[in-house]
Amino acid sequence: MTLPAGAANRIVSGDTTTTWQDLALVDLPGAAAVFVADDLDAARVVWTHATGSRETLVAAASRAEPGLVDSLLDAGLAVVHLAGDDIEVTASPTPRPPEADRVWLLTSGTTGRPKRVGHTLASLTTVGGQQPPRTWLCPYTPGAYAWWQVVTLSLNLPGQDIVFVSPQDFERWPELARRHGVTAASGTPTFWRQALLRSGETLREVGLQQVTLGGEPVDQGVLDLVHEAFPAARVSWIYASSEAGAAIAVHDGRAGFPAAWLDRDAPGRPRLRVDGDELLIASPHRGAGIDAELHTGDRVQIVDDRVLITGRLATDEINVGGSKVSAAQVREVLLSHPGVAWAAVKGRRAPLVGTVVAADVVLSDPSVTEAGLAQWCAARLAEYAVPRRFRMLDSVPISESLKSDV
């Protein structure tokens, strides 16, 4: 058996430091959906998959909801709950031979029950060639597309170590990164805003050479914050999803991607197109069974020579008394205030007009008032777009997926 090229790379999870090749294999059915207690268990499942002919789905234990479990069993996958040496296997009522090298990912399920998207280790591996040695921080939940991006990088390229961050260690990850010599880290804009607000001084002592953002719209403000905190690092933002795969990578420090990339045919690269306000992607890295051209549901705006991804079509537009308001535009105005560290904007029901604009805000300057924020917005937005309700939060809210949970 030929081992993956990254077999000797270091893996750190909690108090354990090991390598891929030293992980204990898990006795799994050939086709299995495995719900794991932590990243080390998830890594063991990945190594078991990579060294055998298997069909595997790996996800955090928190995702094992009854409806999802039943659908996985009906699809011919055994369902496994794994926590260290404890393993519980529920056989499928319709067992079948495994589809060799199939890796299943679960979508977020924000618009309904999570769906399965098929990949392989090869389709999940989107970085190749010579790469400088790095130690990667991986804060993502096991089984997420971004988690797989870090994991496959480490599996396939020598010199790419991983430091996993468990939920119980999440608030102290900057100290862990400093202790274990992390030089590269990937996270959502919400993740980076929260980290820099809470642990900015500690993070500046971490010698990051690569900072990657993705999973949410990436605005110029958060890119500038990251550049300021890590002036020696290359800062990149990535557009990727389970369905489209890794589709866009930008390294020039600017929000959005060049408009010249639209309708461009380049071998091996996704074709990007805008239809109305929606981004469409034809990606060679897409999941199995995904349409050749994917309607992403993401709203875009072309400004000068850039295409900006501003939010979801389904949630960005707020109707205030018949006038359309872009939640992304209001959020951008709030984030441009020097005393605002984070903001989220939604519509709230109200008498007469039906809906008003409301904002949740985390301040970096506690002297800022609601009245001051309203005045700031009134000077930059139409009257109907000014938030009528503010909720001041003590900290940046963040979900298991590292995105805003409000």
N, C-alpha and C positions, 0 to 999 in steps of 0.2 A: 504494500500500500504506500502510495506517495503522499506524504503529509503536506498540508498547505504551507506556503512559504513563510507565513508568520507564526508557525507552530511554537517557536521558542520565545515569542514576545511575552512580556510580563503582563499579568493581570492582577489588579488590586481591587479587592472588594471587602469593605469593613476591615477586620484585623487579618485577613488572609492575603498573602502575596504568593502567586503561583505563576505558571505559564499555561498556554493552551494545551501543550502536549502532556502536561502533568495532571490535567483535570481527569477526575474519575468519570468513566462513561456511565450512562444511565441505561438501565434495562427497559427499553421502551418498545411498545408495539411498532410495527413497520409504518403505520399511518396513525399519527397521534397529534392531538391538540393538548399541549402541556401548559398548565397554569402553575407558575413558579412563585416561591416565597421571596426570592431576592435575585440580584444580578448574577451571583455566583452559580445558583441553580440554573439560571437562564444560559449562562456560558457553558455549563456542562451539557445542556440540551443541544446547543449549537455545535459543540465539539462532537457529540454523538452523531448528529446529523451529518457533519462534514466528513466523518470517517466511515460512513456506511451508506447504503442505498435506502434512503428513507423519505417519507413525506411528513413534514413537521409544521406545526403552528406553535409558537411560543408567545405567551402573554402573561402579564402580571395577574396574581391571584384575585385581585380586586375586580377583574373583568369577567369572572366566572359567574355571570348571571344565569338563572335557570333557563330562560328562553334561548340564550345563546348556546348554552351547553346542549340543550335538546337539538338545536339545529346542527351542531357539529356532529353529534352522535348519528343523526339521520343522514348526514353526508358521508358516513362510513369511517369517521375518525374515532378512535378510542379517545376518551377524555382522561387525562392524567393530572393529578394534583401532586406536586413535588415540593417537599420542604426538607432539604438535607437528605438524611437517610430514610425519611418517611415518604412513601410513595403509595398512592391510591389510584387504581386503574379501573375505569368503567368501560367495558367493551361496547363497541357499537352493535346495535341490533342488526345492522346490515354491513358486516365486515367485508373488506375487499382488499386486493393486493395494493401496496403503496405505489403511488406515482413517483418514481425515482427522482430525487433531487428537487421535488416540489417544496417550496417554502410558502406557507400561507401567512398573510398579514391581515390584521383586522383594521377596518376603517374606524374613525373616531366614534361613529354612531350619533353624532350631534343632530342629524336629521332623521333619525329612526334607528332600528336595530343595526348594529355593526354588520358590515358585509365582509366576506373573505375576498382578498385579492391575491392571485397566484403569482409567485416569482420563483426564481432559482437563486442559488448563491452567486451565479454569474451575473444575473440581471440586477442583483442588489449591489454588486461591486462596480462602482463607477469611478474610482480613482486607481490609476495604475502608473507604471513607469517608475522612474527614480524619484523617491521622496526623501526629504531630510528626516533623520530620526526624530521622533516626537513622542511625548507622553500625553495622551489625550484624556481629558476629563469627559466622562459620559454621564450626564445627569438624567437622561431620558428614561422613561418607563420601559421595561423589557418588552420587546416585540414591536415597538413603534418603528416607523420607517426610518426616522433619524437615528434611533438606537442601532438598527441594522447597518446604517451607513458607517458608523464608527466601528462596529464589530467586524464587518467584512473588510474594512481597511486594515484592521489589526490581523485578521486571519490571513490576508493575502500578501501583505508587504512586510518584510523584516524591518525591525526598528520602530514599530508603531505599537507602543504600550498603551494600556487602558487603565484609568482609575475610575471605577464605577462609584456613583454616589447613591446610596440607599436613602429611602424616605426619612429614616430616623437621623441620618447624618446631613440632611439637606441644608439646614441652616448654618452648618459649620463647614460647608464645602470649601470656602476660600482657605481656611486653615489646612484642610486636607490637601488641597492643591499645592500649597506652599511646602508641606511636609514631604509629599511624594514627587516633587519636581515636575509638576505639570507644565507643559510648554504650549499646549494647544487645547482649546475648549470650544464646544459647540452648544448653543442654547437659543431659545426664542428671544425676541426683543423684550418681552415681559420678564424673562429670566435675567437678562442683563440689566434692565432698569432696576429691578429689585436688588440684585447683587451690588450694584454700584452705589445705590442709596444706602444700603445697610452696612456694607463691608468694603467701601471704596478704598480705605487706607490699606487694609490687608491685601486687597487684590493688586494694588499697585506694587506690592512686593513680590508678586508672582511673575516669573519671567516668561510671560506669554509671547510666543512668536507667531501664533495663528489664532485668530478669533473668528468664529463662524456664527452667523445669525440665520434663522429660518423658522418656518412653521407659522408665522404671522406676517402681516404687512410690515416691511422694514422701512421706516421713515428716516429722513436725513438727520433728525434730532438724535435718534439713538445711535446712528453711525458716528456722529460727531462725539457723543459721550464716550463711546468705546475707543475711538481714536485718541481722545484726550487722555483716557485712563491708561492706554497701552500704546504709546507713541512708536514703539519699536516693532509692533506686531503688524502682520498683514491682516486686514479686516475684510472678510468676504460675507456676502449674503447669498443664500441658496434658495431657489424655489424648487420644492420637491414634494411629492405626495405618494401614497401607496399606489394610486392609479397611474399617475404620470411618470413616476420615477423621478430621478434627479434631472430637471429640465433646464434650469437657468442657474448660472454661477457668475457673480459679478465681483470684481476685486479692485475697482477703481475708487472706492470710497464714496461713491454717489448712490443715492437712492434710485430705484428703478433700473431699467436696462436700456441700452441704446436703441433708439427707434429704428436704426439701420438693421437691427436683427429681425425685424418683422418681415415676414414673407421671404426669408432667406433660406435657400436650399444649400445645406452644407453636409457632406457625408458624415454620418455618425452623430449628427447633432439634431435636436428637436427643431421642428418647424413651428414658429410662433405666428399667430394671427390674431387680429382684433375684429370681432363682429359686434357692432354696436358699442357697448361698454364692456363686453366680456372677452376675457383672454381664452383663446383656443390653442391647444398644444397637440401636435403630432409627434410623439416621442418614441424613439427606438428603445427606451428604457421602461416603457409602460408595462403594467401588469398583464398577465395572460387574460385574454377575453375582453380587454378594454378597447373601446372604439379607436380606430386608427387616428382619428382627430377627436380629442377629448374636450368637451365643454366644461371648463374648470369651475364655473360659477363665481369666478373672481372678477371684481370690477376693476377696470384700468382707466387711466387718464393719460393722454399724451400731452406733455408739456415741453415745448421746444424740442430738444433732441432726445428726450427720455420718455420711456413708458413707465408710469408709476402704477403699482398695484396697491389699491387703496382699501380694499375690504371685500366682503361677500356681497353679491348682488341681492341676496335674500334679506340681508340685515342692514345694509348701508343706508338705504333710503328711509327717511322719516317724513311722513305726511302731516304737516302742521296747517290745519285749516285750508287744505287744498294746495299749499305751497310745499314744494319738495326740498328737503334738507339732506345734505350728505353728512352722515355721522362722522365719516372719516375727515371731512373738512373741519368740522367743529373740533374734533379731537386734535387735529394738527394745530389749530389756533390755540387751544388750551396748552398744548405741549410747548408752544413757542414762548409761553410766559416763563420768565426766569425763575419763578418760585414754584413751578409745577414739575414734579418728578414723573408722574404717570397720570393718565386719564382714560376713562372709558365713557362712551356716549351712546345713549339709547333713547328711544321714544317712551314716554310715559302717558298713560291715559289722563285726560283732563276734561272738565266740563267746557261747553261752548265750542272749542276748537277741536276736541276729540283727542288730540295728542300734543304734547309739548316736548321740547328737548330737555333731557336730564343728563347730568354728568356726575360720575364718581371720580374723585380726585384725591391723589396723594401729593402732599406738599413737601418741597425741599426747604421752603421758608415758612415757618409757622406763623409769621406775621401777616401773611396773605389772607384776605377775607373773601367771603362769597360775593359781597358787593364789588370788591376790587376785580374779581374774576369776571363778573358780569359786565363791568365797564370795559375791561380788556377785550372781551368778545364783541361787545356792541360797537367798538371802534373798528372791527375787522370783518364783521358778518352782517348779513341782512337782519333786520329787527326780529323776524320770525324764527331765525336760526339761533338766536342767543339762548343759552340754557336758562330755563326758568326754575330748575331745581338742582341744587348741588348737594352731594353727600360727601363729606370729608372723611377719608379713611386713614387709619393710622399706619398701614403698611400696604405694599403692593399685593393684591390678591393673586394667587397663582394656583392652578389646578395640577393634577397629576401629570397632564400632558405638557406642563410648563407654560401654559397659556393663561390669559386672564380668565378667572372663573366668575366674572360678573357680566 
